[in-house]
């Protein structure tokens, strides 16, 4: 299999497995009997599963994307004599996404909650 085929297969497997694991959490919550009366336990388990998913994405970034970024920035690192350019760009991208997410929360928090789409995107509890 060529390089492009391997990358496409890896992308499909990572996406598919993540989707399947995400869907399994619904069945697990039903099997464990997590209903509205036990909302506290359900929120803790959901939070733990989300943290695990975030850790998987972060590990994917560090283990797969960062080495390729280092390879791509190799010439620029030598030219600029900055040996941490790839790490800087990956970190800048991470914090840019985080900044945009925080700005969306600030904007949604400071506007009225009349539209259905607005209530859908405003998930963070205020206060």
Backbone bond lengths (Angstrom), bond angles and torsions (degrees), N, CA, C in turn:
res aa  C-N    CA-C-N  psi(-1)  N-CA   C-N-CA  omega(-1)  CA-C   N-CA-C  phi
1 X - - - 1.452 - - 1.530 107.87 -
2 X 1.318 116.09 138.21 1.452 120.14 -179.61 1.531 111.14 -77.73
3 X 1.326 116.00 173.98 1.462 121.35 -175.54 1.526 112.11 -62.92
4 X 1.333 117.03 -43.71 1.463 120.20 -179.44 1.528 110.87 -63.31
5 X 1.326 117.04 -42.31 1.462 120.55 178.28 1.519 112.14 -62.89
6 X 1.323 116.04 -39.78 1.465 120.43 178.01 1.522 111.19 -64.58
7 X 1.344 116.67 -42.33 1.466 119.93 178.55 1.519 111.12 -65.34
8 X 1.325 117.49 -40.96 1.472 120.77 179.28 1.526 110.71 -65.06
9 X 1.330 116.83 -42.48 1.458 120.62 177.99 1.524 110.94 -63.51
10 X 1.320 117.00 -43.48 1.465 120.46 178.18 1.521 111.52 -62.13
11 X 1.327 116.73 -43.07 1.457 120.98 179.24 1.530 110.70 -62.43
12 X 1.329 116.28 -44.01 1.461 119.71 179.87 1.526 111.20 -65.34
13 X 1.332 117.12 -41.82 1.465 120.22 179.40 1.521 112.06 -65.10
14 X 1.327 117.59 -45.40 1.468 120.48 179.56 1.521 110.39 -62.46
15 X 1.336 116.84 -45.32 1.465 120.17 178.92 1.514 112.49 -64.97
16 X 1.328 116.49 -44.30 1.462 120.17 -179.01 1.520 112.74 -66.12
17 X 1.307 116.51 -43.96 1.467 119.90 179.53 1.524 110.50 -65.58
18 X 1.339 117.42 -39.92 1.465 119.98 177.38 1.523 110.86 -63.11
19 X 1.332 117.09 -41.10 1.460 121.01 178.43 1.527 110.90 -64.11
20 X 1.309 116.82 -44.57 1.467 120.44 -179.82 1.526 111.05 -62.92
21 X 1.317 117.39 -44.59 1.464 120.32 178.66 1.517 110.55 -63.67
22 X 1.339 116.86 -39.04 1.459 119.95 176.97 1.518 112.33 -62.74
23 X 1.335 116.89 -39.36 1.466 120.26 179.05 1.527 111.93 -72.77
24 X 1.318 116.84 -29.72 1.459 120.56 178.50 1.526 111.15 -63.90
25 X 1.338 116.86 -30.73 1.465 118.98 -179.46 1.532 111.50 -60.78
26 X 1.327 117.76 -32.46 1.467 119.99 176.69 1.527 110.61 -64.27
27 X 1.319 116.28 -44.06 1.466 119.84 179.74 1.530 111.23 -67.73
28 X 1.322 116.39 -38.50 1.469 119.95 179.15 1.520 109.99 -63.19
29 X 1.335 116.95 -41.60 1.461 118.91 179.49 1.526 111.21 -65.42
30 X 1.317 117.56 -35.01 1.463 120.03 177.32 1.535 110.65 -70.30
31 X 1.323 116.94 -40.44 1.465 120.43 179.82 1.528 112.29 -67.20
32 X 1.314 116.50 -34.24 1.461 120.26 179.20 1.520 112.44 -80.97
33 X 1.323 116.90 -3.40 1.455 120.67 177.31 1.508 113.22 71.03
34 X 1.307 116.86 33.22 1.459 120.09 179.68 1.524 108.75 -83.16
35 X 1.317 115.42 97.32 1.456 121.00 179.17 1.516 109.08 -106.58
36 X 1.298 117.06 -173.61 1.463 121.26 -177.48 1.526 112.54 -63.97
37 X 1.323 118.44 -27.53 1.461 119.00 -179.23 1.523 111.98 -72.09
38 X 1.321 118.59 -19.89 1.460 122.20 177.25 1.524 109.61 -112.75
39 X 1.297 115.64 47.70 1.453 120.81 -173.89 1.527 112.44 -63.95
40 X 1.308 119.40 -33.97 1.457 122.04 -178.71 1.514 112.02 -61.89
41 X 1.320 117.38 -45.62 1.458 121.59 179.81 1.527 110.37 -66.69
42 X 1.328 115.78 -38.92 1.465 119.92 179.52 1.522 110.81 -63.18
43 X 1.333 117.16 -42.06 1.460 120.38 -179.78 1.519 111.49 -65.88
44 X 1.327 117.58 -36.50 1.465 120.52 179.33 1.525 110.13 -67.03
45 X 1.327 116.95 -45.57 1.464 120.19 -179.75 1.522 110.67 -65.05
46 X 1.337 117.14 -42.69 1.460 120.33 177.34 1.521 110.95 -61.78
47 X 1.323 117.03 -41.48 1.464 120.94 178.55 1.526 111.05 -62.93
48 X 1.327 117.27 -42.66 1.456 120.47 178.54 1.520 111.48 -63.36
49 X 1.340 117.38 -41.62 1.456 120.57 178.74 1.525 111.42 -66.35
50 X 1.335 117.47 -37.70 1.459 120.46 177.08 1.526 111.14 -66.85
51 X 1.324 116.45 -38.71 1.465 119.84 177.19 1.526 110.78 -64.49
52 X 1.321 116.23 -39.27 1.463 120.14 176.88 1.525 110.45 -62.79
53 X 1.333 116.50 -44.53 1.463 120.35 178.24 1.515 112.32 -61.98
54 X 1.343 116.33 -40.25 1.463 119.94 176.37 1.513 111.46 -63.87
55 X 1.316 116.87 -38.65 1.463 120.41 177.41 1.517 112.19 -65.06
56 X 1.332 117.11 -37.17 1.468 120.90 177.14 1.525 109.81 -64.04
57 X 1.331 117.04 -44.19 1.466 120.11 178.81 1.525 111.57 -64.61
58 X 1.327 116.65 -40.91 1.466 120.42 179.46 1.531 110.39 -66.00
59 X 1.327 117.16 -41.43 1.463 120.72 177.89 1.522 110.64 -64.93
60 X 1.334 117.20 -38.39 1.461 120.49 176.72 1.520 110.15 -60.32
61 X 1.306 115.82 -41.89 1.467 120.39 178.22 1.516 110.44 -61.20
62 X 1.317 116.63 -50.16 1.459 119.47 -174.92 1.526 112.87 -71.30
63 X 1.325 117.39 -34.92 1.456 119.94 -174.77 1.523 113.92 -87.78
64 X 1.326 118.09 -25.64 1.455 119.90 -174.82 1.526 113.57 -116.72
65 X 1.305 117.54 -44.36 1.455 120.03 -175.58 1.523 111.23 -78.61
66 X 1.314 117.89 -41.59 1.467 120.88 -176.70 1.528 113.10 -61.36
67 X 1.333 120.68 -44.20 1.474 118.40 176.85 1.535 112.96 -61.24
68 X 1.334 117.00 -37.61 1.460 118.76 177.59 1.522 111.38 -69.36
69 X 1.328 116.85 -34.81 1.465 119.88 176.56 1.528 110.05 -66.32
70 X 1.321 117.17 -40.08 1.469 119.92 177.04 1.524 110.87 -60.09
71 X 1.321 115.19 -43.05 1.461 119.83 179.60 1.530 111.05 -63.98
72 X 1.338 116.45 -40.93 1.455 120.51 -179.30 1.522 113.14 -70.53
73 X 1.316 117.85 -30.97 1.460 122.36 -178.18 1.534 113.18 -94.19
74 X 1.316 117.03 5.02 1.465 120.32 -173.68 1.527 112.03 -56.78
75 X 1.333 117.76 -47.10 1.468 120.38 -178.45 1.526 111.46 -65.50
76 X 1.322 116.56 -41.45 1.464 119.49 179.89 1.529 111.50 -68.07
77 X 1.331 116.70 -36.54 1.465 119.66 177.21 1.520 111.12 -60.80
78 X 1.336 116.11 -42.11 1.464 119.21 179.33 1.521 111.02 -69.38
79 X 1.323 117.31 -40.00 1.461 120.48 -178.55 1.521 111.16 -66.34
80 X 1.350 116.68 -43.00 1.465 120.96 -178.48 1.527 113.13 -87.63
81 X 1.325 116.88 -9.17 1.460 123.66 -176.47 1.536 111.30 57.67
82 X 1.316 115.22 38.88 1.467 122.36 174.68 1.527 106.16 -117.41
83 X 1.311 117.00 111.93 1.458 120.31 -173.42 1.520 113.47 -90.47
84 X 1.314 117.68 5.12 1.453 121.70 -179.93 1.530 110.75 -125.14
85 X 1.333 117.32 27.93 1.457 121.96 -177.54 1.525 112.05 -66.40
86 X 1.321 118.14 -41.13 1.469 120.79 179.79 1.524 110.78 -63.72
87 X 1.317 117.02 -43.90 1.459 120.54 178.36 1.525 111.13 -63.71
88 X 1.332 116.46 -38.04 1.464 120.47 177.71 1.526 111.02 -62.81
89 X 1.318 117.13 -43.83 1.470 120.41 -179.40 1.525 111.76 -67.87
90 X 1.318 117.59 -40.86 1.466 120.25 177.93 1.523 110.29 -64.35
91 X 1.322 117.25 -43.79 1.470 121.14 178.24 1.520 111.52 -65.00
92 X 1.334 117.25 -40.77 1.464 120.53 178.04 1.523 110.59 -62.44
93 X 1.322 117.53 -40.15 1.460 120.65 177.13 1.516 111.82 -63.93
94 X 1.323 116.82 -42.03 1.464 120.96 178.35 1.524 110.76 -61.21
95 X 1.327 116.06 -48.35 1.460 118.97 -177.73 1.527 112.28 -71.79
96 X 1.319 118.19 -26.50 1.462 120.43 174.49 1.525 110.59 -65.49
97 X 1.327 116.49 -44.73 1.471 120.10 177.20 1.525 110.10 -63.36
98 X 1.326 117.69 -42.29 1.459 121.45 178.11 1.528 111.39 -62.04
99 X 1.342 116.71 -42.75 1.457 121.37 179.25 1.530 110.91 -62.40
100 X 1.321 117.18 -44.14 1.469 120.34 178.66 1.521 110.29 -62.07
101 X 1.322 117.55 -41.87 1.470 120.64 178.53 1.529 111.26 -62.49
102 X 1.314 117.22 -43.70 1.462 120.15 178.50 1.529 111.78 -64.45
103 X 1.325 116.98 -38.21 1.466 120.02 178.47 1.533 110.84 -66.15
104 X 1.320 117.59 -36.78 1.464 120.80 176.10 1.520 109.89 -63.05
105 X 1.315 117.79 -42.26 1.466 120.71 178.53 1.532 111.17 -65.17
106 X 1.323 117.46 -39.50 1.465 120.44 178.34 1.522 110.42 -64.08
107 X 1.330 116.92 -45.97 1.466 120.65 -179.51 1.523 110.64 -64.07
108 X 1.328 117.50 -44.26 1.468 120.24 -179.46 1.524 111.57 -67.86
109 X 1.318 117.26 -32.39 1.464 120.45 179.56 1.528 111.48 -70.12
110 X 1.328 117.01 -33.29 1.453 121.12 -175.74 1.524 114.42 -92.87
111 X 1.322 118.23 7.89 1.466 120.96 177.00 1.520 108.98 -115.13
112 X 1.328 115.37 165.72 1.470 118.96 -178.44 1.530 110.38 -72.67
113 X 1.313 115.74 151.33 1.461 122.20 -176.57 1.525 110.40 -101.82
114 X 1.329 117.00 60.06 1.464 119.01 -177.83 1.528 112.60 -99.88
115 X 1.306 118.08 -34.05 1.454 119.90 -177.30 1.528 110.45 -82.15
116 X 1.328 116.21 147.02 1.458 121.00 179.12 1.529 111.08 -64.51
117 X 1.332 117.19 -40.76 1.461 119.61 -179.38 1.521 110.74 -63.69
118 X 1.317 116.88 -33.94 1.463 120.55 178.90 1.519 110.26 -66.10
119 X 1.316 117.57 -43.26 1.467 120.01 178.89 1.525 110.50 -65.94
120 X 1.333 117.54 -31.66 1.454 120.97 179.55 1.517 110.96 -66.48
121 X 1.336 117.49 -43.43 1.457 120.46 -177.13 1.534 112.51 -80.21
122 X 1.299 118.57 -21.52 1.451 120.75 -178.01 1.522 109.45 -88.45
123 X 1.318 116.89 80.92 1.460 122.68 -174.11 1.528 111.61 -90.63
124 X 1.310 118.31 -27.75 1.455 122.06 -174.86 1.525 109.80 -69.64
125 X 1.319 115.66 135.37 1.478 120.49 177.39 1.506 109.01 -78.10
126 X 1.314 116.92 133.10 1.459 119.84 178.51 1.531 109.08 -104.06
127 X 1.284 114.00 146.71 1.456 118.56 173.39 1.451 111.45 100.56
